[in-house]
Amino acid sequence: MTANQNQLKITKPDDWHLHIRDAEIMKAVLPATYRWASRAIIMPNLVPPIVTGADARFYADRIKDSIESGAEFEPLLTLYLTQDTQAEDVVASYQQGIIKAVKLYPAGATTNSQNGVADIKKVYPVLAAMSEASIPLLIHGEVTDPQIDIFDREAVFIEQILEPLRRELTDLRIVMEHITTKQAASYVLNESRNLGATITPHHLVVNRNAMLAGGIRPHYYCLPILKRETHRLALIDAATKGDKRFFLGTDSAPHLDGAKIDVCGCAGVFNASFAIEILAQLFDNLGALDNLEGFVSLHGADFYRLPYNKQTLRLFKSDTMLEMPKTLQTEEGDITLFDPQMPVYWHIQS
């Protein structure tokens, strides 16, 4: 990385947790990511979900067909783990380069997770095969017990599910996706091997007041849900100190406004459009610009054992505040963009 007070040149970033949906919505939202990212781990929770290597191969073809000519972007596919998943298909798909990881959704934890895992012991044989083949497991780390408060579900998951799993399969490579609590950050910091964590821009720059104070704002509703300020500060500390176990996963999750503003609105924040500018501003505000490249460009590649991108990205700091549109217009309807609730003066240099 090269940097001065007002300019940055970094290895082109990656997004290690991204939702792009399918069909027309996918075509509309993809450019928001590949304007700044070379690669992205693509989430498999479509309807129907991406559960086999064949599903992933066809989805990859649809994604590549939606990328504009001349854009350099590599989608990294994942499989949706179910209690019917076949270990042989997972291992073969990974070894053939069709997928880079497998995603564990506890059944009912988030959008389109109804096909997820209700009893993790039922998938231990698949996880054991993944451990032996060194295939990363990406975990949406929340319990779904209705008796557990929604703000406590991540911490309880660590205690009840994740820690027993890691004791049972010590060599399984795990990413705790979109961590949101000081308990999760502390857990990763206290573990020295086979564990990483992604952190989203929205969990770094806003807390639950953005969603609840002064009226309900559905475009800030996401899962895992925004937490208290004490948790946000713990995430900031983890992301900005240069620790290689933490890396960017935007969890950008577009929903049409009609699905967000409803009697039962969908969970998801669409933040892909200006994720890097927002993060540059946050790191700048904290005097941590020297650690931005590691978080957005290097640490994730290290965890996935992939080479760093050869391309670079240049950013500059202007006296003029970045103008971010409020919505992305698609053929299906509008999608509201994430508002960081702070002024952003960093821009990507064309």
N, C-alpha and C positions, 0 to 999 in steps of 0.2 A: 504493500500500500504506500502511496505517496500522498502527502497531505500538507497543506498550509492552513492558515486561518480560514480561508474562504473557498478552498478547492480540495477535492478528494479524487483520487484515482484508485479504485479497488478491483480485485478480481471479481468478475461478473458473478452476482449472487445466484443462489438456488432457493427454491421454496420446498421445504421438506414436509409440507402438509397442505394440500390444496384440493378444493372441490371445484369442479368445472361443469358438473351436470352432463348434459348430452344434447344432441340435436341443435336447434336454433339458439338456445341459451348458451351452450358451449361455444358456438361460433362468436357470440357477442362478448363473452367474458374472457376468452383466452388472450386477446391482445393486451389486456390489462396486466397479465403476468409476463408474457414474453417481451414486453418492452423493457424489462429490467432483469429477468431471470433466464438463465440458460437451461435449467432443468427444474422439474417439480415432481414430487411424489404425489400421485393422483389417487384420491380416495375412491373406494369401490362401492359406496352406498347408494347406488342407483336403484331404480325400480324397473326390472328386477336387478338384484345386486350382481357384482362381478365375482362369481364364486369358483370358477374353474380357469385353468390356463387358456382354454379356448375362448372363454368370455373375455379374458384380458387381452388376448391377441386381437380380437375383433374391435374391442374398445380402443386399443392403441391405433388401429387403422382409422377409425372414425376421428380420433383426435388429430392425427397427422393430416387427414384430408381437410380439417378445419383450420389449419395453420396457414397464414398468408404466405404466398411465394416470397422467398428471400429471407424469411424470419428463421433464425436458428434457435430451435427449442426442442428439447428432448423430454417427452413424458415418460415418467418412471412408474410403471403399473404395480398395483397391489391386488391381493385377493381378499375377499370378505370371508372371514372365518365363521363357519357354522358347525353345528354338531354333526353334520353329514360330510364335512370336508374330508377328502381322501389325502392322506399323507403323501402317497406316491405322486399324485397330481401336483401337489405343492412343490415337492422336491424337483420334479421334472421341469416344472415351469420356471423355477429359479435357475436351475442349471442350464436351461436353454436360453436364458436371458429375457424371458417374457415378462417376469415380474422381478421386483427388487425387495419385496417385503410382503407380510401378511398382516391384515388389520383385525384386531379383536374389538368388537363392539359388545358390551353387555346388552342383552336383549332389552330393548325399551329405553336405552340410555339417551338417545339423541335421534335426529332426523333419519328416517329409514333404517332404524336399527332393530326392527321387529324380528328380523331373521337372525339376529345375533345369538350369542352364547348365553344360555340360561344357567348352565352348570359347568364351570370351568374344568372340573375333573373329567368331564366327558371328552374334552379335547386334549387332555394331557398326552395321549399317544401321538397326535399330530405335532404338538409342541416339542415333544421329545425328538421326533424326526427333524424338525426345524433346527433344534439345538445342534444335532449331529451334523447337519448340512450348513450350519452357520447362517441361517436365514433370519433376518430381523423380524421381530414381532412388534407391531405398533399398537399401543393400547390406549383406548379411550378409558381413562381410569376413574370410573365412577360406579358405585353400587346403585342398584335400582330399587332397593327395598323402600316401599312407600313410608315406612316408619322412620327412615333416616332423613333428616332435614336436607334440603337441596344444597344448602351452603356447606354441608359437612360430607357430602358424598365422595369427594376426592380423597379426603383424609382417611375415611373409613375404608375405602377401596385399598389403599396402601396397606393398612393393617390386616384386613381380612382376606384379601385376594393376592395382592402383588407380593408381599413378603413371603407367604407360604409357597407361591409359585417359584420365586427365585431360590428359595432353599431347596426345592425339589429338583429344579433344573438350573444348576449353577452356571452352565455354559450358554444358556439361551440369551441371545442379544436382544435387548428390549429398549424401545423408545417410549417413554411416558409422553404421550401427546398432549399438546396445549395445556401444560400445567398452569394452575391458577392459585396455588396456596403456598404459604411459607412452609407448611409440612412437606409438600412435594419437593420444593427446592432444597430443603434440608435433607430429605431422604436421598436425593441424587448426590448432593455434596458429601454425604457420608458413605457413599458406595464407590469403589475404585475400579470396577471392571464390568463390562458388558451392559452398561446402563447409560442412556442419554435422555435428553428431554427437549422437546420443542416448546417455544414460547411465542405467542401471537402478538402482533402490534397492538391489538385492542386491549389485551390484558395488561400490556405494559403502560399504556397512556391514559386509560380511564378506569375508574372503579365503579361499584354498583350504584353510586349516586347518579351517574350519567343515565342510568336506566330508570331510576325510581324517584329521584328528587324533583319536586315541582311538577310531577305528572309522569305517567308511564310513557316511555319512549321505546316502542317495539323494535326499532332498528338497532338497539343495543342489546337486545335479548339474544343470548347465545348459550350453548352448552359445551363445556362447563360454564356455568353462569358467572358473571362478573362478581368479584368478591370485595371485601373491605379494603381500605387503603393500606392497612398493615401488610396484607398479602401482596398488593401491587408493589410495594416498596421492596419486598423480598424477591419478587421476580426481577425487578430492575437491578438489584444487586447481583443476582445470578447472571443476568444477560450481559451486563456491562463490564464485568471484572475480567473478562478474557478466559473464563473457564471453558475448556474444550467440551465439556459434557452438555453444554447448552447451545442450541442453534435455532435458527429461524424456521418456524412453520406458521404460515399466516393463518391457517384454518379459514381462509377466505371462502365463504359459503353463500353464494348468491341465491336469493329468493325474490320472486316477483313481489312488488309492493302489496298486491292483493292477498298474497299468502302470508305476509308479515303483519299486515294491519287487518286482523280478523279476530273473531271471538276466541280462537285458539291458534294464535300466530306461530309461524315456524321459527325455529332457533337457527340463527346464523347471521354473521356479519360479513358483508362484502367489502373487504379492505384491500384487495389486490392492486387497485389502480395506483395508489400512492404510498404503498407500504414502505418503500425504501426511503422516500423523502421524509416521511413521518419518523422513521427510525433514525435517520441522520440527524434530524432536529432534536430528537430525544437524547441521543448520545452526545450531541453538541451541548445541549443544555446542562448535561451532567459532567462535562469535561472528559468524555470517554470516547471521543472519535477514533482514537488509536485502536480501540477494540471493536469497532463496527465491522471491519472486514472479517474478522474471525467469526463473529456471530452470524453474519449473513452469507458468507462465501466459503469458509474453510472448515469449520467444526463439523458441519453436517456431512460434508464429503469425507472427512476423516472417519466418522462413525460408519458410514456406508461403504468405506474402503473403495472410494471412487477417486479418480484424479481431479485436481482442481481445474476449473474452467480456464481455458487459454485466453478467452476474451476478457476485456476490462470494461468497467463502467466508470464514467466520470460524472461527478456532481459538483455543483458550485452553489455558494451561498450568496443570495441577492439581497438588496435592500427592499425588494418588492416581495410581498407575501405571495406564496404559491396559491393560485386560484384553483380550487377543486370543485368541479361540478357536483351538484347535489344528486343527480341521477344518471344512470346509463339507460338509454332508450334501446329496447330490443323489439323484435317483431311480435313478441309475446306480451310485452308491457314493460313498465319501468322497473329498474332495480336501484334502490337507494344506496349511495356510496357511504362508507364509514366516515364520520366527522370526528376528528381527533380532539376537538374542543381545545385546540391550542394553535397559535400561529406557527406556520411552517415557512421557512425562508430558503430551504434547500431545494434545488431543482436538478433533474437529470439533464446533462448536456447532450443535446441532439447530435 
